[in-house]
Amino acid sequence: MKILAIGDLIGAAGINELKNKLPQIKEKEKIDFVIVNGENSAEGMGITEKNFKDILAQNVDVITMGNHTWGKKDIFKFIDHPKLIRPANYPKGIVGKGYNIYNCKNKKIAVINLIGRVDINVLSENPFIIAKDIIEKIQNQVDIIIVDFHAEATAEKIAMGHFLNGKVTAIYGTHTHVQTADETILDKGTAYITDIGMTGPKNSVIGMDIQASIKRFETTLPERYKIATGKCILNGIILDIDDETNKAKNITRIRL
C-alpha cells in the first residue's frame, strides 16, 4: 500500500499544481490512496464548493482542514461529505467529522485530522486526549491509521509524534507551509515528519505575495494578503505501508 499526503494547497495556484502533478506522481509511484490538505485552497483562507469539487475531481480520497476550516461559508454546504474531515478536537457539537474510515485494496484506512493549541489562536480541545480517545475507539476496526496534525509549534508536533508512536501508522504535520527534513520511522514503527510543506507559488512567503508580506512586517500596518504568482511547487510525502504488518516501511519527502 502506498499513501500520498500533499501539503496545504494555496489558492487556485495550488489546485492547478495538484491537477498538473498528481497524475504523474500516482502513475510513477503506484499510489493507492491520496490525502490533501485543502484549508487554504480558497485563495489562502478556507475552501469553497468549487474548490472542493475541483480537488475531488483529481481522484483525491480525503481532504483535511485546519485553522481556516470556517474561512468560507460555502463549507456548510458540503461539511458532511465523507471525503472531508475537519479537526477532531474542535469543540463538541461542531458540524462535520474529525475522522473517517475508508476502504482501499481490502484495507480499512482511518484518517484523523487534529489541530494544535500552541500559537494558533483557535479554540479547541486537547488534541492529545482527543487523539487517544479516537484511536482507542477505532483501533480494532481498522488496519491503518493516518494523522494530519495541523499545528504551529514544532515541539507540539514532535511530542504528538512520540505520544502516538506505535499507536498509528503515520503522523505528519501541516500548517507552517515549510517542509521539514526530519522524516523518520520512530522506534515503535510510526512514520513521522514535522511538516510536509505546501503546494503553491514557490517565489513567495509561505504562498503569499512577497512585497505584501514584507510590508506587514516592516510597518506593522494591516496589509491584505494576496496569493503570489509564478512557478509553483508541490510538497508532500509518500508512505510505503507493509501489507502484512500495516506498519510504515518507508516515508519519503516529495518536493516537485
MIDOSE-1310 file (N, C-alpha, C; in nm, 2 decimals, decimal comma, always signed):
residues 256
mkil	+0,08/-0,12/+0,00/+0,00/+0,00/+0,00/+0,09/+0,12/+0,00; +0,06/+0,22/-0,09/+0,13/+0,34/-0,09/+0,03/+0,46/-0,08; +0,06/+0,54/+0,02/-0,03/+0,66/+0,05/+0,05/+0,78/+0,03; -0,01/+0,88/-0,04/+0,04/+1,01/-0,07/-0,03/+1,11/+0,01
aigd	+0,04/+1,19/+0,08/-0,02/+1,31/+0,15/+0,04/+1,44/+0,10; -0,04/+1,53/+0,06/+0,00/+1,65/-0,01/-0,02/+1,77/+0,08; +0,08/+1,86/+0,10/+0,07/+1,97/+0,19/-0,02/+2,08/+0,14; -0,06/+2,17/+0,23/-0,16/+2,28/+0,22/-0,16/+2,33/+0,07
liga	-0,28/+2,32/+0,01/-0,30/+2,38/-0,12/-0,32/+2,53/-0,10; -0,24/+2,61/-0,18/-0,26/+2,76/-0,16/-0,33/+2,81/-0,28; -0,46/+2,84/-0,27/-0,54/+2,91/-0,37/-0,55/+2,82/-0,50; -0,60/+2,89/-0,60/-0,62/+2,83/-0,73/-0,49/+2,78/-0,79
agin	-0,38/+2,85/-0,75/-0,24/+2,81/-0,80/-0,21/+2,67/-0,75; -0,24/+2,65/-0,62/-0,21/+2,52/-0,56/-0,30/+2,41/-0,62; -0,43/+2,44/-0,65/-0,52/+2,34/-0,71/-0,47/+2,31/-0,85; -0,43/+2,41/-0,92/-0,38/+2,38/-1,06/-0,25/+2,30/-1,06
elkn	-0,16/+2,32/-0,96/-0,04/+2,24/-0,94/-0,08/+2,10/-0,91; -0,18/+2,08/-0,83/-0,23/+1,95/-0,80/-0,27/+1,88/-0,93; -0,35/+1,95/-1,01/-0,40/+1,89/-1,13/-0,29/+1,85/-1,23; -0,19/+1,94/-1,23/-0,07/+1,91/-1,32/+0,02/+1,80/-1,28
klpq	+0,04/+1,79/-1,15/+0,14/+1,70/-1,10/+0,09/+1,56/-1,04; -0,03/+1,56/-0,99/-0,08/+1,44/-0,92/-0,09/+1,32/-1,02; -0,14/+1,33/-1,14/-0,15/+1,21/-1,22/-0,01/+1,15/-1,24; +0,09/+1,23/-1,27/+0,22/+1,17/-1,29/+0,28/+1,11/-1,17
ikek	+0,26/+1,17/-1,05/+0,30/+1,11/-0,92/+0,24/+0,97/-0,90; +0,10/+0,97/-0,92/+0,03/+0,85/-0,89/+0,08/+0,74/-0,98; +0,10/+0,77/-1,11/+0,15/+0,67/-1,21/+0,29/+0,62/-1,18; +0,38/+0,72/-1,15/+0,52/+0,68/-1,13/+0,54/+0,61/-1,00
ekid	+0,47/+0,65/-0,90/+0,50/+0,59/-0,76/+0,40/+0,48/-0,73; +0,30/+0,45/-0,82/+0,20/+0,35/-0,79/+0,12/+0,38/-0,66; +0,07/+0,50/-0,65/+0,00/+0,55/-0,53/-0,14/+0,49/-0,53; -0,18/+0,44/-0,41/-0,31/+0,38/-0,39/-0,41/+0,47/-0,33
fviv	-0,37/+0,57/-0,25/-0,46/+0,65/-0,16/-0,40/+0,78/-0,15; -0,48/+0,89/-0,16/-0,43/+1,03/-0,16/-0,51/+1,11/-0,06; -0,43/+1,18/+0,02/-0,48/+1,28/+0,12/-0,43/+1,41/+0,09; -0,52/+1,51/+0,08/-0,47/+1,65/+0,05/-0,53/+1,75/+0,16
ngen	-0,44/+1,84/+0,21/-0,49/+1,94/+0,30/-0,54/+2,06/+0,21; -0,67/+2,09/+0,23/-0,73/+2,19/+0,15/-0,78/+2,32/+0,22; -0,73/+2,34/+0,34/-0,78/+2,46/+0,42/-0,74/+2,59/+0,37; -0,64/+2,60/+0,28/-0,60/+2,73/+0,22/-0,64/+2,74/+0,07
saeg	-0,72/+2,65/+0,02/-0,75/+2,64/-0,12/-0,83/+2,76/-0,18; -0,91/+2,83/-0,09/-0,99/+2,94/-0,13/-0,90/+3,07/-0,12; -0,81/+3,08/-0,21/-0,72/+3,20/-0,21/-0,65/+3,23/-0,07; -0,62/+3,12/-0,01/-0,54/+3,13/+0,12/-0,62/+3,11/+0,24
mgit	-0,75/+3,11/+0,24/-0,83/+3,10/+0,36/-0,96/+3,03/+0,34; -0,97/+2,90/+0,38/-1,09/+2,83/+0,37/-1,10/+2,75/+0,24; -1,22/+2,70/+0,21/-1,25/+2,62/+0,09/-1,39/+2,65/+0,05; -1,40/+2,67/-0,08/-1,54/+2,69/-0,14/-1,59/+2,56/-0,20
eknf	-1,71/+2,56/-0,24/-1,77/+2,44/-0,30/-1,70/+2,41/-0,43; -1,66/+2,51/-0,51/-1,59/+2,49/-0,64/-1,45/+2,43/-0,61; -1,38/+2,48/-0,51/-1,25/+2,43/-0,47/-1,26/+2,28/-0,44; -1,36/+2,25/-0,36/-1,39/+2,12/-0,31/-1,41/+2,02/-0,43
kdil	-1,49/+2,06/-0,52/-1,52/+1,98/-0,64/-1,40/+1,96/-0,73; -1,32/+2,07/-0,74/-1,20/+2,07/-0,82/-1,10/+1,97/-0,77; -1,09/+1,97/-0,64/-0,99/+1,88/-0,57/-1,04/+1,73/-0,58; -1,16/+1,71/-0,56/-1,22/+1,57/-0,57/-1,21/+1,52/-0,71
aqnv	-1,22/+1,61/-0,81/-1,21/+1,57/-0,95/-1,07/+1,51/-0,98; -0,97/+1,53/-0,90/-0,84/+1,47/-0,92/-0,83/+1,33/-0,86; -0,94/+1,27/-0,82/-0,94/+1,14/-0,76/-0,87/+1,14/-0,62; -0,89/+1,25/-0,55/-0,84/+1,26/-0,41/-0,93/+1,18/-0,32
dvit	-0,88/+1,10/-0,23/-0,96/+1,02/-0,14/-1,00/+1,09/-0,01; -0,92/+1,19/+0,04/-0,96/+1,26/+0,16/-0,91/+1,40/+0,15; -0,99/+1,50/+0,20/-0,94/+1,64/+0,21/-0,95/+1,67/+0,36; -0,83/+1,71/+0,41/-0,83/+1,75/+0,55/-0,83/+1,91/+0,56
mgnh	-0,85/+1,96/+0,68/-0,86/+2,10/+0,70/-0,77/+2,15/+0,81; -0,80/+2,27/+0,87/-0,72/+2,32/+0,98/-0,78/+2,44/+1,04; -0,69/+2,54/+1,07/-0,74/+2,66/+1,14/-0,83/+2,75/+1,05; -0,83/+2,73/+0,92/-0,91/+2,81/+0,83/-1,04/+2,73/+0,79
twgk	-1,07/+2,63/+0,86/-1,19/+2,55/+0,82/-1,31/+2,63/+0,79; -1,34/+2,73/+0,87/-1,46/+2,80/+0,86/-1,44/+2,94/+0,78; -1,33/+2,94/+0,70/-1,30/+3,07/+0,63/-1,40/+3,11/+0,53; -1,47/+3,01/+0,47/-1,57/+3,04/+0,37/-1,70/+2,97/+0,41
kdif	-1,81/+3,05/+0,40/-1,94/+2,99/+0,44/-1,98/+2,87/+0,35; -1,93/+2,87/+0,23/-1,96/+2,76/+0,14/-1,95/+2,62/+0,21; -1,85/+2,61/+0,30/-1,82/+2,48/+0,36/-1,94/+2,41/+0,42; -2,04/+2,49/+0,47/-2,16/+2,43/+0,53/-2,25/+2,36/+0,43
kfid	-2,22/+2,38/+0,30/-2,30/+2,30/+0,20/-2,25/+2,16/+0,19; -2,12/+2,14/+0,22/-2,07/+2,00/+0,20/-1,99/+1,95/+0,32; -2,01/+2,01/+0,43/-1,93/+1,97/+0,55/-1,95/+1,83/+0,59; -2,06/+1,77/+0,55/-2,09/+1,63/+0,59/-2,04/+1,53/+0,48
hpkl	-1,98/+1,58/+0,37/-1,93/+1,48/+0,27/-1,83/+1,39/+0,33; -1,84/+1,26/+0,30/-1,75/+1,16/+0,36/-1,60/+1,18/+0,33; -1,57/+1,25/+0,23/-1,43/+1,27/+0,19/-1,37/+1,40/+0,25; -1,45/+1,47/+0,33/-1,40/+1,59/+0,40/-1,39/+1,57/+0,55
irpa	-1,28/+1,60/+0,61/-1,27/+1,59/+0,76/-1,21/+1,72/+0,81; -1,26/+1,77/+0,92/-1,20/+1,89/+0,99/-1,14/+1,85/+1,12; -1,07/+1,93/+1,19/-1,00/+1,89/+1,31/-1,10/+1,83/+1,41; -1,06/+1,71/+1,46/-1,15/+1,64/+1,55/-1,16/+1,70/+1,69
nypk	-1,06/+1,79/+1,72/-1,06/+1,85/+1,86/-1,12/+1,99/+1,86; -1,20/+2,02/+1,75/-1,29/+2,14/+1,76/-1,39/+2,11/+1,87; -1,45/+2,22/+1,93/-1,54/+2,19/+2,04/-1,66/+2,10/+2,01; -1,70/+2,02/+2,11/-1,81/+1,93/+2,09/-1,93/+1,99/+2,03
givg	-2,00/+1,92/+1,94/-2,12/+1,98/+1,88/-2,11/+2,05/+1,75; -1,98/+2,07/+1,71/-1,95/+2,14/+1,59/-1,98/+2,05/+1,47; -2,04/+2,10/+1,36/-2,07/+2,02/+1,25/-1,95/+1,96/+1,18; -1,97/+1,85/+1,11/-1,86/+1,78/+1,04/-1,80/+1,67/+1,12
kgyn	-1,70/+1,60/+1,05/-1,63/+1,49/+1,11/-1,49/+1,51/+1,13; -1,43/+1,46/+1,24/-1,29/+1,48/+1,27/-1,21/+1,36/+1,22; -1,27/+1,26/+1,18/-1,20/+1,14/+1,12/-1,31/+1,06/+1,04; -1,25/+0,98/+0,96/-1,34/+0,89/+0,88/-1,26/+0,76/+0,85
iync	-1,33/+0,66/+0,81/-1,27/+0,53/+0,78/-1,30/+0,50/+0,63; -1,20/+0,47/+0,55/-1,21/+0,44/+0,41/-1,16/+0,30/+0,37; -1,21/+0,25/+0,26/-1,17/+0,12/+0,21/-1,08/+0,14/+0,09; -0,97/+0,06/+0,09/-0,88/+0,07/-0,02/-0,80/-0,06/-0,02
knkk	-0,81/-0,13/-0,13/-0,73/-0,26/-0,15/-0,75/-0,35/-0,04; -0,87/-0,37/+0,00/-0,91/-0,46/+0,11/-0,85/-0,42/+0,25; -0,82/-0,30/+0,26/-0,77/-0,24/+0,39/-0,87/-0,13/+0,43; -0,88/-0,12/+0,56/-0,96/-0,01/+0,62/-0,86/+0,09/+0,67
iavi	-0,87/+0,21/+0,62/-0,78/+0,32/+0,65/-0,85/+0,43/+0,72; -0,81/+0,46/+0,85/-0,87/+0,57/+0,92/-0,78/+0,69/+0,90; -0,84/+0,81/+0,87/-0,77/+0,93/+0,86/-0,82/+1,03/+0,97; -0,74/+1,08/+1,05/-0,78/+1,17/+1,16/-0,71/+1,30/+1,14
nlig	-0,79/+1,41/+1,16/-0,74/+1,55/+1,15/-0,74/+1,61/+1,29; -0,63/+1,67/+1,33/-0,62/+1,73/+1,46/-0,56/+1,87/+1,44; -0,59/+1,96/+1,53/-0,53/+2,10/+1,53/-0,46/+2,12/+1,66; -0,35/+2,19/+1,65/-0,27/+2,22/+1,77/-0,33/+2,34/+1,85
rvdi	-0,27/+2,36/+1,97/-0,32/+2,47/+2,05/-0,21/+2,57/+2,08; -0,09/+2,55/+2,04/+0,02/+2,64/+2,07/+0,03/+2,74/+1,96; +0,01/+2,87/+1,99/+0,03/+2,98/+1,90/-0,05/+2,97/+1,77; -0,17/+2,92/+1,78/-0,25/+2,90/+1,66/-0,39/+2,98/+1,67
nvls	-0,42/+3,02/+1,79/-0,54/+3,11/+1,81/-0,67/+3,05/+1,76; -0,69/+2,93/+1,79/-0,82/+2,86/+1,76/-0,86/+2,79/+1,89; -0,99/+2,81/+1,92/-1,05/+2,75/+2,04/-1,06/+2,60/+2,00; -1,00/+2,51/+2,08/-1,01/+2,37/+2,06/-0,98/+2,29/+2,18
enpf	-1,02/+2,17/+2,18/-1,00/+2,08/+2,29/-0,86/+2,02/+2,28; -0,81/+1,95/+2,39/-0,68/+1,90/+2,39/-0,66/+1,79/+2,28; -0,57/+1,81/+2,19/-0,56/+1,72/+2,08/-0,50/+1,58/+2,12; -0,42/+1,58/+2,23/-0,36/+1,46/+2,28/-0,47/+1,37/+2,33
iiak	-0,56/+1,43/+2,41/-0,67/+1,35/+2,47/-0,77/+1,30/+2,36; -0,80/+1,39/+2,27/-0,90/+1,35/+2,16/-0,84/+1,25/+2,08; -0,71/+1,26/+2,04/-0,64/+1,15/+1,96/-0,65/+1,02/+2,03; -0,62/+1,02/+2,16/-0,62/+0,89/+2,24/-0,76/+0,83/+2,24
diie	-0,86/+0,91/+2,26/-1,00/+0,86/+2,26/-1,04/+0,80/+2,13; -1,01/+0,87/+2,02/-1,05/+0,82/+1,89/-0,98/+0,69/+1,85; -0,85/+0,69/+1,88/-0,77/+0,57/+1,85/-0,82/+0,45/+1,93; -0,85/+0,47/+2,06/-0,90/+0,36/+2,14/-1,03/+0,31/+2,09
kiqn	-1,11/+0,40/+2,03/-1,24/+0,36/+1,98/-1,23/+0,28/+1,85; -1,14/+0,32/+1,76/-1,14/+0,26/+1,63/-1,03/+0,16/+1,60; -0,93/+0,14/+1,69/-0,81/+0,06/+1,66/-0,84/-0,08/+1,62; -0,95/-0,14/+1,67/-0,99/-0,28/+1,64/-1,07/-0,28/+1,51
qvdi	-1,11/-0,17/+1,45/-1,19/-0,16/+1,34/-1,11/-0,14/+1,21; -0,99/-0,10/+1,22/-0,91/-0,05/+1,10/-0,78/-0,12/+1,10; -0,72/-0,11/+0,98/-0,58/-0,17/+0,96/-0,48/-0,06/+0,97; -0,51/+0,06/+0,92/-0,41/+0,17/+0,91/-0,47/+0,29/+0,96
iivd	-0,39/+0,37/+1,04/-0,44/+0,50/+1,09/-0,34/+0,61/+1,05; -0,38/+0,71/+0,99/-0,30/+0,82/+0,94/-0,35/+0,95/+1,01; -0,26/+1,03/+1,06/-0,30/+1,15/+1,13/-0,24/+1,28/+1,07; -0,32/+1,37/+1,03/-0,28/+1,51/+0,99/-0,29/+1,60/+1,11
fhae	-0,17/+1,64/+1,16/-0,17/+1,73/+1,28/-0,14/+1,87/+1,23; -0,25/+1,95/+1,23/-0,23/+2,09/+1,17/-0,19/+2,18/+1,29; -0,06/+2,21/+1,30/-0,02/+2,28/+1,42/+0,10/+2,37/+1,39; +0,12/+2,47/+1,47/+0,23/+2,57/+1,45/+0,36/+2,53/+1,51
atae	+0,35/+2,49/+1,64/+0,48/+2,46/+1,72/+0,54/+2,33/+1,68; +0,67/+2,33/+1,65/+0,74/+2,21/+1,62/+0,74/+2,12/+1,74; +0,76/+2,17/+1,86/+0,76/+2,09/+1,98/+0,63/+2,02/+2,01; +0,52/+2,09/+1,98/+0,39/+2,02/+2,00/+0,37/+1,90/+1,90
kiam	+0,42/+1,92/+1,78/+0,41/+1,82/+1,67/+0,50/+1,70/+1,71; +0,62/+1,73/+1,75/+0,72/+1,62/+1,79/+0,66/+1,55/+1,91; +0,61/+1,62/+2,00/+0,55/+1,55/+2,12/+0,44/+1,46/+2,08; +0,35/+1,51/+1,99/+0,24/+1,42/+1,94/+0,29/+1,30/+1,87
ghfl	+0,40/+1,32/+1,79/+0,46/+1,20/+1,72/+0,50/+1,09/+1,82; +0,56/+1,13/+1,93/+0,60/+1,03/+2,03/+0,49/+0,98/+2,11; +0,39/+1,06/+2,13/+0,27/+1,02/+2,20/+0,19/+0,91/+2,13; +0,19/+0,93/+1,99/+0,12/+0,83/+1,91/+0,21/+0,72/+1,85
ngkv	+0,33/+0,72/+1,89/+0,43/+0,62/+1,83/+0,38/+0,48/+1,87; +0,37/+0,40/+1,77/+0,32/+0,26/+1,79/+0,17/+0,25/+1,80; +0,10/+0,36/+1,80/-0,05/+0,36/+1,80/-0,11/+0,39/+1,67; -0,03/+0,46/+1,58/-0,08/+0,49/+1,45/+0,02/+0,45/+1,34
taiy	-0,02/+0,44/+1,22/+0,07/+0,40/+1,11/+0,17/+0,52/+1,08; +0,11/+0,64/+1,08/+0,18/+0,76/+1,04/+0,12/+0,89/+1,10; +0,20/+0,98/+1,14/+0,15/+1,12/+1,17/+0,24/+1,22/+1,10; +0,18/+1,32/+1,04/+0,26/+1,42/+0,97/+0,20/+1,56/+1,01
gtht	+0,28/+1,66/+1,00/+0,23/+1,79/+1,03/+0,20/+1,87/+0,91; +0,10/+1,96/+0,92/+0,07/+2,06/+0,82/+0,06/+2,20/+0,89; +0,04/+2,30/+0,82/+0,01/+2,44/+0,86/+0,12/+2,54/+0,84; +0,25/+2,50/+0,86/+0,36/+2,60/+0,85/+0,39/+2,63/+0,71
hvqt	+0,36/+2,54/+0,62/+0,39/+2,56/+0,47/+0,53/+2,54/+0,44; +0,62/+2,50/+0,54/+0,76/+2,48/+0,52/+0,79/+2,34/+0,54; +0,84/+2,27/+0,44/+0,87/+2,12/+0,45/+0,99/+2,10/+0,54; +0,98/+2,01/+0,64/+1,09/+1,98/+0,73/+1,17/+1,86/+0,68
adet	+1,29/+1,85/+0,72/+1,38/+1,74/+0,67/+1,40/+1,64/+0,78; +1,30/+1,61/+0,86/+1,31/+1,52/+0,97/+1,23/+1,39/+0,96; +1,19/+1,36/+0,84/+1,11/+1,24/+0,82/+1,19/+1,11/+0,87; +1,11/+1,03/+0,94/+1,17/+0,91/+1,01/+1,07/+0,81/+1,04
ildk	+1,11/+0,69/+1,07/+1,03/+0,58/+1,13/+1,07/+0,58/+1,27; +0,98/+0,61/+1,36/+1,01/+0,61/+1,51/+1,03/+0,47/+1,56; +1,08/+0,46/+1,68/+1,13/+0,32/+1,72/+1,02/+0,22/+1,74; +0,89/+0,26/+1,75/+0,78/+0,17/+1,76/+0,70/+0,15/+1,63
gtay	+0,76/+0,21/+1,52/+0,71/+0,18/+1,39/+0,62/+0,28/+1,33; +0,60/+0,40/+1,39/+0,52/+0,50/+1,33/+0,60/+0,60/+1,25; +0,56/+0,62/+1,12/+0,62/+0,72/+1,04/+0,59/+0,86/+1,08; +0,69/+0,95/+1,08/+0,67/+1,08/+1,13/+0,75/+1,19/+1,05
itdi	+0,69/+1,31/+1,04/+0,76/+1,42/+0,98/+0,69/+1,55/+1,04; +0,76/+1,65/+1,08/+0,71/+1,77/+1,15/+0,62/+1,85/+1,06; +0,65/+1,87/+0,93/+0,56/+1,94/+0,84/+0,59/+1,89/+0,70; +0,49/+1,87/+0,62/+0,51/+1,82/+0,48/+0,51/+1,93/+0,38
gmtg	+0,49/+2,06/+0,42/+0,51/+2,17/+0,33/+0,38/+2,21/+0,26; +0,39/+2,29/+0,16/+0,27/+2,35/+0,09/+0,28/+2,31/-0,06; +0,17/+2,34/-0,12/+0,16/+2,33/-0,27/+0,10/+2,46/-0,32; +0,19/+2,54/-0,38/+0,15/+2,67/-0,43/+0,27/+2,75/-0,48
pkns	+0,26/+2,88/-0,49/+0,37/+2,96/-0,55/+0,51/+2,95/-0,48; +0,61/+2,91/-0,55/+0,74/+2,89/-0,50/+0,81/+3,03/-0,45; +0,80/+3,13/-0,54/+0,86/+3,26/-0,50/+0,76/+3,34/-0,42; +0,76/+3,31/-0,29/+0,65/+3,37/-0,21/+0,70/+3,36/-0,06
vigm	+0,61/+3,42/+0,02/+0,63/+3,40/+0,17/+0,52/+3,31/+0,21; +0,55/+3,18/+0,22/+0,45/+3,07/+0,25/+0,33/+3,08/+0,16; +0,35/+3,11/+0,04/+0,24/+3,12/-0,06/+0,19/+3,25/-0,09; +0,22/+3,35/-0,01/+0,17/+3,49/-0,02/+0,26/+3,58/-0,09
diqa	+0,21/+3,68/-0,15/+0,29/+3,78/-0,22/+0,40/+3,84/-0,13; +0,52/+3,84/-0,18/+0,64/+3,88/-0,10/+0,63/+4,02/-0,05; +0,60/+4,12/-0,14/+0,60/+4,26/-0,10/+0,49/+4,29/+0,00; +0,37/+4,23/-0,02/+0,27/+4,25/+0,08/+0,31/+4,19/+0,22
sikr	+0,37/+4,08/+0,22/+0,42/+4,02/+0,34/+0,52/+4,10/+0,41; +0,62/+4,15/+0,33/+0,73/+4,24/+0,39/+0,67/+4,36/+0,45; +0,57/+4,42/+0,38/+0,51/+4,55/+0,43/+0,45/+4,53/+0,56; +0,38/+4,42/+0,58/+0,32/+4,39/+0,72/+0,43/+4,38/+0,82
fett	+0,54/+4,31/+0,80/+0,64/+4,30/+0,90/+0,72/+4,43/+0,92; +0,74/+4,51/+0,81/+0,82/+4,63/+0,82/+0,75/+4,74/+0,89; +0,62/+4,76/+0,86/+0,54/+4,87/+0,91/+0,45/+4,84/+1,02; +0,42/+4,71/+1,04/+0,32/+4,66/+1,14/+0,17/+4,71/+1,10
lper	+0,16/+4,77/+0,99/+0,03/+4,81/+0,94/-0,05/+4,70/+0,87; -0,18/+4,69/+0,88/-0,25/+4,59/+0,82/-0,24/+4,60/+0,67; -0,21/+4,49/+0,60/-0,19/+4,48/+0,46/-0,26/+4,35/+0,41; -0,35/+4,36/+0,32/-0,43/+4,25/+0,28/-0,33/+4,15/+0,21
ykia	-0,33/+4,03/+0,26/-0,25/+3,92/+0,19/-0,31/+3,89/+0,06; -0,23/+3,86/-0,04/-0,27/+3,80/-0,16/-0,18/+3,69/-0,21; -0,23/+3,60/-0,29/-0,15/+3,49/-0,33/-0,05/+3,53/-0,43; +0,07/+3,48/-0,41/+0,18/+3,52/-0,51/+0,15/+3,45/-0,64
tgkc	+0,22/+3,50/-0,74/+0,21/+3,44/-0,88/+0,34/+3,37/-0,92; +0,34/+3,31/-1,03/+0,46/+3,25/-1,08/+0,46/+3,10/-1,06; +0,58/+3,04/-1,09/+0,60/+2,90/-1,08/+0,56/+2,84/-0,94; +0,50/+2,72/-0,95/+0,46/+2,66/-0,82/+0,54/+2,54/-0,79
ilng	+0,53/+2,50/-0,66/+0,59/+2,37/-0,61/+0,48/+2,29/-0,55; +0,51/+2,16/-0,55/+0,42/+2,06/-0,48/+0,50/+1,99/-0,37; +0,45/+2,00/-0,25/+0,52/+1,93/-0,14/+0,43/+1,82/-0,08; +0,50/+1,72/-0,03/+0,42/+1,62/+0,04/+0,51/+1,50/+0,08
iild	+0,45/+1,39/+0,11/+0,52/+1,27/+0,15/+0,45/+1,14/+0,08; +0,53/+1,04/+0,07/+0,48/+0,91/+0,03/+0,51/+0,81/+0,14; +0,41/+0,74/+0,18/+0,42/+0,64/+0,29/+0,41/+0,50/+0,22; +0,51/+0,42/+0,24/+0,51/+0,29/+0,19/+0,47/+0,19/+0,31
idde	+0,35/+0,13/+0,30/+0,30/+0,05/+0,41/+0,31/-0,10/+0,38; +0,36/-0,17/+0,48/+0,38/-0,31/+0,47/+0,24/-0,38/+0,47; +0,20/-0,46/+0,37/+0,07/-0,52/+0,36/+0,05/-0,62/+0,47; +0,15/-0,68/+0,53/+0,13/-0,78/+0,63/+0,12/-0,72/+0,77
tnka	+0,21/-0,63/+0,80/+0,21/-0,57/+0,94/+0,12/-0,44/+0,95; +0,09/-0,38/+0,83/+0,02/-0,25/+0,83/+0,11/-0,14/+0,89; +0,24/-0,16/+0,90/+0,33/-0,05/+0,95/+0,40/+0,01/+0,84; +0,45/+0,13/+0,86/+0,52/+0,20/+0,75/+0,66/+0,14/+0,74
knit	+0,69/+0,11/+0,61/+0,83/+0,06/+0,58/+0,92/+0,18/+0,55; +0,86/+0,28/+0,49/+0,94/+0,40/+0,45/+0,85/+0,52/+0,44; +0,91/+0,64/+0,46/+0,85/+0,77/+0,44/+0,94/+0,85/+0,36; +0,89/+0,90/+0,25/+0,98/+0,98/+0,15/+0,92/+1,12/+0,13
rirl	+1,00/+1,22/+0,14/+0,95/+1,35/+0,11/+0,95/+1,37/-0,04; +0,85/+1,45/-0,09/+0,85/+1,49/-0,23/+0,84/+1,64/-0,23; +0,92/+1,69/-0,33/+0,92/+1,84/-0,35/+0,94/+1,86/-0,50; +0,83/+1,89/-0,57/+0,84/+1,89/-0,71/+0,81/+2,04/-0,76
